[in-house]
Amino acid sequence: MSTAAKSIGMSRKSAYSLRKRPGAESFAAAWDAALEQGRANALSTAIARVMTGVAKPVFYRGRQIGERRTFNDGLLIAALVATAKDNDPALREAMKPFDWRE
């Protein structure tokens, strides 16, 4: 938040004060929309990495001879938790041990 506030010439404290001020509902709505867009981008990136893995170079005698795809099960679990629908109780219950938000 500090970086975002500085980029528009505000301090973190003044941004939070503006957000709470009567009449600043559009500012608060834009703030919330920006946060949601950031979450959506992070989830999209996580899902892409879950599906395709991450390429890691393989070296032999100082030269790259190929690459290996690695997959992260923890990232898969996090993506499942993040996308679990509240109306799917079986999935929510199965993912509950992995959900850091509860």
Sequence and secondary structure as in RCSB ss.txt:
>XXXX:A:sequence
MSTAAKSIGMSRKSAYSLRKRPGAESFAAAWDAALEQGRANALSTAIARVMTGVAKPVFYRGRQIGERRTFNDGL
LIAALVATAKDNDPALREAMKPFDWRE
>XXXX:A:secstr
 HHHHHHTT  HHHHHHHHHSTT HHHHHHHHHHHHHHHHHHHHHHHHHHHH EEEEEEETTEEEEEEEE  HHH
HHHHHHHH  TT HHHHHHHGGG TT 
